[in-house]
């Protein structure tokens, strides 16, 4: 089955620790995205990548880092510099080009203890 | 700066009624307006989308109305059902260059029997 997988579904971390969220897609999509979802704030773009080995900051990139070494993988690292990391994180992918639907993964809920 | 303003944030509708969610945008370069549906604990999924060359698009019980001069668009859910209870996001994107999608803050819809 084609789709996007995110792991883990729930993640707990202590303050001061870095944590990496996994995102894998087998849709052969060129573009991948990371969003953060907080109640009452919609979906905010953290990072995006249109091709392998290239990525750009979104609207709220501070405290986050990404890599895009393979077309199917786009991991997100939440660093200790992110002041309010507790949130629901969503990964998405799409075919590069106009008017293309973004396909979302099931999300990872990160809680900082 | 909220480029896509969505209202209301929450909506309660009786079964069989019409659910209406409104969005307004500021950037006249936006030329693609999708709506996403999200169930609790899941990632959003594309529901219906419209381009500004048409004023209305209907798919089953879901209709998008688009007013280009007012820079507004809305989602109408006819004969609302309890299974429609979800969070709905309007969004907008610009086909020129990178296809960044700007999301509204979301509307939590509850359809009561």
Interface residues (C-beta under 8 A of the other chain):
Chain A: X4 X31 X40 X41 X42 X43 X44 X45 X48 X50 X56 X58 X90 X92 X94 X96 X97 X98 X99 X100 X101 X102 X103 X104 X105 X106 X107
Chain B: X6 X9 X32 X34 X36 X41 X42 X43 X44 X45 X46 X49 X51 X89 X95 X98 X99 X100 X101 X103 X104 X105 X106
